[in-house]
Amino acid sequence: MSGFGSVAESLLRLEVPGEYISDTQSLRSSVYSSQTSEPVCEHNSGSKSSRATSSLDCMRQKTLYSSGILNPESVDSSASTPEEHTLAVVTKLTPETSTEFRETTYRLQCSHAGLFQCSLTGLVFLMKGEMEVLYRTVQWDENLLHSTGQTPAGPLFSIECLQGSICQLHLPHCEILSGDGLDSLSVAHVTGDSVEVLPPLRVTDTHVVVNITDLSLWGLVRMFIPFLSIKGQVLPFLQSFSHLRSVLNVIVLPSNVPLNEVEEKQRACTYIPVCSDCTLTRGETYSLSCDLKKIQDIYPKAKHIQIYWGYGPNYHPTFQVFLKPDTEDVELRLLERGADGDEVWTGRVLLQDAVLVGGDQAGTSQRSSAEQLLCSRRTEFVNRVSGPVLDSLLDRLLQWKVLNELEMEKVKVIPERAVKAREVIDMVLNKGAKACSIMKTLLVELDPFFCITLGFHSNMLEYEALMSMANDVCIQ
């Protein structure tokens, strides 16, 4: 223990000048507490001072590992309180990402043994050595959880890595330290059709720690607690249809939902950064308030609604604010227990720059949105589109040069309606976002009622436009 003491003393003089903690346990708690809230070895800084700080922190980390104190190979990962791990410097990395059908996969390159934090999801991995980690969020099976009496308390992560390379996970939570939620947290390990609920190794200010021996699916769960308060976030997304028509989609979620996951589901919109932190209470009702001179309307129309926050796979708007033309900014207030209740969040949303940015990307975003929409509605389209509408759609797709004559002739001779429909939508999907956008527009013109059934509207404006077209058809 003499070697440990000398290293610990030198670290303390570097980290907290003017203070001296002789007790080893106090030292461990002090260093770990600072690392969980703000990792110090970050690999994205560009300034000389930050690079110097990063080099110093990495040097400290190497010193700890070379002394044998923090080597994960020398630690019994099954121990109930492996404090040896808590001294490690957390290296914060930005992962590579790839997206397919709006599902984001993260790739984190861990260069050595130690703790690595994903800057996008907040996940922390304790690695036994150099290794690549692949992970993504997946949908919770609520029916599977129901048998355990637990409810989701965070995203469910699918993690892939060489077996045995990860010995510990730190899952981000959204609990208030003074609340009752910390004691109710557990870790769910899902494999196939079974779920194992494990007690956490420990709970820090920001994360729940669990030792692991295999991978598959991991996530936080809790026993249901009525009127439980948690840390939340308010995320505004601007959707611009033209300089005269725009909607502010306001999404209210727990704080441990990754922002980039929400952005991926709102690709037709522009995220506007604001001070988003708030406190949410399960079972309470909320309303959104703003300057009525700057808006046309707020949906839902109810004076106060109950927010049912979840962890995907979709993140739909909690509120929609229909803006007046040329509105440059709007101040929003989230109120608990209706219009006369307590203010839990307020934020000023600057719209002018967002409109300029969003306007440049509007066409691309809407085309990309159409591609995702067609893909998600493929099965329903194949099963429900009528023969006459399908034939008319084929003619229009040829007219717009989405399909060529050879493709047209190939499809027209197919006798079965469902097989023909499947061939058409697959051809269009293979041609990319622009072709999908054209097909969506043509289908709306040919059969607006069918498109309403398919859900070809992402907000109230599109829904009203579809209903208007349907009414015009009825009048004719």
C-alpha positions, 0 to 999 in steps of 0.5 A, spaced: 500 500 500 506 504 500 506 505 492 498 506 492 499 512 497 505 515 494 501 515 487 495 518 491 498 524 494 501 526 488 495 526 484 491 530 490 496 535 489 495 536 482 487 535 482 486 539 489 491 544 491 491 546 498 487 540 500 490 534 503 485 527 503 489 522 507 484 517 507 484 512 501 477 511 501 475 519 501 480 520 495 477 514 491 470 518 492 473 525 491 476 523 484 471 518 482 465 524 483 469 529 479 470 524 473 463 522 473 460 529 472 466 531 467 471 526 464 477 530 464 481 526 458 477 528 452 479 527 445 476 532 441 479 539 443 483 543 439 486 549 443 493 548 445 491 549 453 486 543 452 491 539 448 496 540 454 491 538 459 489 532 455 496 530 455 497 531 463 490 527 464 492 521 460 499 521 463 496 521 470 492 515 467 498 511 465 501 512 471 495 509 475 495 503 470 503 502 470 503 502 478 498 496 478 492 500 481 487 501 476 489 495 471 482 491 470 486 485 469 488 485 476 481 487 479 476 482 481 470 484 477 465 480 481 467 484 487 461 487 490 465 494 491 471 494 486 473 501 488 479 500 484 475 502 478 473 508 480 480 512 480 480 511 473 480 517 468 474 517 464 476 518 457 471 521 453 470 520 445 466 522 440 464 515 436 463 514 429 456 513 427 452 510 421 445 511 420 440 506 416 432 507 416 433 512 421 437 507 426 443 510 428 449 505 430 455 507 434 462 505 433 467 507 439 475 505 438 478 504 445 485 504 445 487 501 451 484 498 458 480 503 462 474 507 462 471 510 456 465 515 455 461 516 449 460 523 448 453 522 444 449 517 449 453 518 455 454 510 456 461 509 459 465 502 458 470 499 462 475 496 457 480 490 459 484 492 453 484 495 446 478 494 442 472 496 438 465 497 441 459 497 436 452 499 440 445 502 438 439 503 442 433 498 440 426 498 442 423 496 449 419 490 449 414 492 454 410 486 455 417 482 457 418 488 462 411 487 465 412 480 468 418 483 472 414 489 475 419 494 472 418 500 467 424 503 463 428 508 466 433 509 460 434 507 453 435 500 451 442 499 448 444 493 444 452 492 445 457 488 441 464 487 442 469 481 443 466 477 449 469 478 455 473 485 453 468 489 457 467 488 464 463 494 466 457 498 464 455 505 466 448 507 464 446 514 464 440 515 469 435 521 469 434 521 477 434 527 482 439 526 487 434 528 493 428 524 490 426 517 491 428 515 484 435 513 485 433 507 490 428 504 485 433 503 479 435 496 477 439 494 471 435 489 466 439 484 462 435 482 456 437 476 452 432 473 447 425 472 450 428 473 457 430 478 462 434 478 468 433 484 473 440 486 477 441 490 482 446 496 481 453 495 483 453 503 485 449 509 483 453 515 482 450 522 480 449 521 473 450 513 472 448 506 474 454 502 474 454 494 473 459 489 472 458 484 466 460 478 463 456 478 457 453 483 452 446 482 448 441 488 451 442 492 457 438 498 460 435 501 466 429 499 469 425 501 476 419 500 480 413 504 478 413 510 483 407 515 482 409 522 482 416 521 481 420 527 479 426 526 474 431 530 470 427 532 463 429 536 457 425 541 452 427 540 445 425 545 440 425 543 432 423 548 427 419 545 421 419 550 415 414 549 409 415 556 406 417 563 409 410 564 411 408 557 414 412 554 419 411 550 426 415 549 432 415 542 434 417 542 442 419 535 445 419 534 452 423 528 454 427 525 460 434 527 460 438 521 458 435 520 452 440 522 447 439 528 443 442 525 436 437 520 437 431 525 437 434 529 431 435 523 427 427 522 428 426 529 426 430 530 420 425 534 416 426 539 422 432 544 425 434 543 432 434 550 435 439 549 442 436 552 448 437 551 455 433 545 456 434 542 463 427 542 467 424 537 472 418 533 470 413 529 475 410 523 473 402 523 473 402 531 473 399 535 467 403 540 463 401 546 458 405 550 454 405 558 454 407 563 449 406 570 447 400 569 443 401 575 438 407 571 435 403 565 434 397 562 430 395 556 435 398 551 440 396 544 439 394 540 443 388 544 444 387 542 451 389 547 457 393 542 460 396 535 458 399 529 461 406 527 458 407 520 457 415 520 456 418 514 453 425 511 450 423 511 443 423 508 438 419 514 435 419 521 439 413 525 436 412 532 438 409 534 445 406 540 443 406 544 436 406 551 436 404 554 429 408 561 428 406 567 425 410 569 418 416 573 420 417 571 427 424 572 429 423 569 436 418 566 441 419 565 449 416 559 451 414 557 458 412 550 460 407 550 466 406 544 471 398 543 473 395 548 467 396 555 466 396 557 473 401 552 475 408 552 477 413 554 471 418 548 470 422 551 464 422 557 460 426 558 454 427 563 448 427 560 441 431 564 436 428 562 429 431 567 424 437 563 423 434 557 424 429 558 418 435 560 414 439 554 415 433 550 415 430 553 408 437 551 405 436 543 407 428 543 406 428 540 400 433 535 402 430 533 409 423 532 406 425 528 400 429 524 405 423 524 410 419 521 404 424 515 403 423 513 410 416 514 410 415 509 404 420 504 407 416 504 414 409 504 410 411 498 405 407 492 408 401 496 409 402 499 402 402 492 399 396 490 403 392 495 402 393 499 395 387 498 390 388 495 383 386 502 380 390 506 384 396 502 383 395 502 375 394 510 375 400 510 380 404 506 375 402 511 369 404 517 373 411 514 375 412 513 368 410 520 366 415 523 371 420 518 369 421 515 376 420 508 372 422 507 365 418 503 359 422 497 361 420 497 368 413 499 366 412 493 362 415 488 367 410 490 372 404 491 368 404 484 366 404 481 373 397 479 375 397 479 382 395 486 385 400 485 392 406 482 388 405 488 383 405 493 389 411 490 392 415 490 385 413 498 384 414 500 391 421 496 391 423 499 385 422 506 387 425 505 394 431 503 390 431 509 386 433 514 392 430 520 396 427 524 390 424 518 387 420 517 394 418 524 394 415 524 387 411 517 389 409 520 395 406 526 392 403 522 386 399 517 391 397 523 395 393 526 389 391 520 387 388 517 393 388 522 399 383 518 404 388 512 403 394 516 405 391 519 411 390 511 413 397 510 411 399 516 416 402 520 410 402 526 415 408 528 420 404 534 423 397 538 423 399 542 417 400 536 413 394 533 416 390 539 414 392 539 407 390 532 406 383 533 409 383 539 404 384 535 398 380 529 401 374 534 401 375 537 394 375 530 392 368 529 395 365 536 392 367 534 385 
